[in-house]
Amino acid sequence: MHVRLLTGLPLAIATLAACSQPAAPPPPGPDPAAVRAAVDSQFGKLSAAYRALDGTAFAAVYATDAVSSSPNGALTGRPAIEAVMKKRFANVVSTASDTATTEDLVISGDRAVQSGHVTWTETDKGKKPMKMRVDFVFTWHKDADGAWRIQRDLDYQTMTPAK
């Protein structure tokens, strides 16, 4: 009986030692500088599309299943975002002097959350120029094609007469 106990003890110690080995480190996450550059590039495309009054290019920065929410309601899907932006742009004569500020960008795997604000002057048909400001939170997602696109958008817009 003592022999069985002694032969089983080394096996138990070996099993415990194997179980206590440190787990393999997780795969490295995305390079934060590369993610920031990709998000900045896409955000630049969004701003350029707005200045060009191009609803299709504007919507292309959004994921196909994106949700865009504002005090006016929510839009679901890239086609809905594109349709609303085309209708919106049909009433705009010009946009000018935009500045975009990213206040924070938090990256986790294939997602990034960006917060900030954009200001510009916009003139709608038959109206005086208005100074616009949008405060936003975007959740970016790396799509299967490798492009970073907005998956969730929450914004609040204010307008004041331009001086």
C-alpha positions in Angstrom: 0.0 0.0 0.0 2.9 2.4 0.7 4.4 1.6 -2.7 1.2 2.7 -4.5 1.1 5.9 -2.6 4.7 6.7 -3.5 4.4 5.9 -7.2 1.2 8.0 -7.4 2.8 11.0 -5.7 5.3 11.9 -8.5 2.5 11.7 -11.0 0.3 14.0 -8.9 3.2 16.5 -8.5 3.9 16.5 -12.3 0.2 17.0 -13.0 0.0 20.0 -10.6 3.2 21.5 -12.0 1.8 21.2 -15.6 -1.4 22.9 -14.5 0.4 25.7 -12.8 2.4 26.8 -15.8 1.7 30.3 -16.8 -0.9 30.7 -19.6 0.4 31.7 -23.0 0.4 35.4 -23.4 -2.5 36.8 -25.4 -1.8 37.8 -29.0 -0.5 41.3 -29.3 -3.3 43.9 -29.7 -3.4 46.4 -32.6 -0.8 49.1 -32.8 -2.4 52.2 -31.2 -0.6 54.5 -33.6 -1.8 52.6 -36.6 -5.4 52.5 -35.3 -5.3 56.3 -34.7 -3.9 56.9 -38.2 -6.7 54.7 -39.7 -9.4 56.4 -37.7 -8.0 59.9 -38.5 -7.9 59.0 -42.2 -11.5 57.8 -42.2 -12.6 60.8 -40.2 -10.9 63.0 -42.8 -12.9 61.2 -45.5 -16.1 61.9 -43.5 -15.3 65.6 -43.2 -14.3 65.8 -46.9 -17.6 64.2 -48.0 -19.5 66.7 -45.8 -17.7 69.6 -47.4 -18.3 68.2 -50.9 -22.0 67.6 -50.0 -21.6 63.9 -51.0 -24.1 61.7 -49.2 -22.7 58.5 -50.7 -19.1 59.2 -49.7 -20.3 60.3 -46.3 -22.2 57.1 -45.7 -19.3 54.9 -47.0 -17.4 55.7 -43.7 -20.2 53.9 -41.8 -20.5 50.1 -41.4 -23.4 48.5 -43.3 -25.2 47.8 -40.0 -24.3 51.2 -38.4 -26.7 53.0 -36.1 -26.5 56.8 -36.0 -28.3 58.5 -33.1 -29.1 62.1 -32.5 -31.8 64.1 -30.7 -33.8 63.8 -34.0 -33.9 60.0 -33.8 -31.9 57.0 -34.9 -31.0 55.8 -38.3 -30.1 52.1 -38.8 -28.0 50.9 -41.7 -25.7 52.6 -44.2 -28.5 53.0 -46.8 -30.7 54.9 -44.3 -27.7 57.2 -43.4 -27.0 57.8 -47.1 -30.6 58.7 -47.9 -30.9 61.2 -45.0 -27.5 62.8 -45.8 -28.4 63.1 -49.5 -31.7 64.8 -48.6 -29.9 67.0 -46.1 -27.2 68.0 -48.6 -29.8 68.9 -51.3 -30.7 71.9 -49.1 -27.2 73.1 -48.4 -25.6 75.8 -50.6 -22.1 75.7 -49.0 -20.0 74.6 -46.1 -16.8 76.3 -44.9 -14.1 76.5 -42.2 -14.5 73.1 -40.6 -12.3 72.2 -37.7 -12.4 68.7 -36.1 -11.1 67.9 -32.7 -10.6 64.4 -31.3 -10.7 64.7 -27.5 -10.3 61.0 -26.7 -9.6 57.8 -28.6 -9.8 54.5 -26.7 -8.7 51.3 -28.5 -9.7 47.8 -27.6 -9.0 45.0 -30.1 -11.0 45.7 -33.3 -12.9 48.5 -31.8 -12.1 52.1 -31.0 -14.2 54.8 -29.3 -13.6 58.4 -30.4 -15.1 61.5 -28.8 -14.8 65.1 -29.9 -16.4 67.9 -31.8 -16.6 69.5 -35.2 -17.4 73.1 -36.1 -18.1 74.7 -39.4 -20.2 77.4 -41.2 -23.1 76.2 -43.3 -25.5 78.0 -45.6 -28.8 76.4 -46.5 -30.9 77.4 -49.5 -32.7 80.7 -48.8 -31.1 81.1 -45.3 -28.3 83.0 -43.7 -25.1 81.3 -42.8 -25.1 79.4 -39.5 -22.2 78.4 -37.3 -22.6 74.7 -36.6 -21.1 72.5 -33.8 -21.5 68.8 -33.4 -20.3 67.0 -30.3 -20.0 63.3 -31.0 -19.0 59.8 -29.8 -18.2 57.3 -32.5 -17.6 53.6 -32.0 -15.3 52.5 -34.8 -15.1 48.8 -35.8 -12.5 47.2 -38.0 -14.5 45.5 -40.9 -13.6 42.2 -42.5 -12.0 44.1 -45.4 -9.6 45.8 -42.9 -11.2 49.3 -43.1 -12.2 51.1 -39.9 -15.8 52.2 -40.1 -18.3 53.9 -37.7 -20.6 51.3 -36.2 -22.3 53.5 -33.7 -22.6 57.3 -33.7 -24.1 59.5 -31.1 -24.1 63.2 -31.7 -25.6 66.5 -30.6 -25.7 69.5 -32.9 -26.0 73.2 -32.0 -26.5 76.1 -34.5 -25.9 79.9 -34.0 -26.0 82.7 -36.6 -22.6 83.1 -38.2 -21.0 86.5 -37.7 
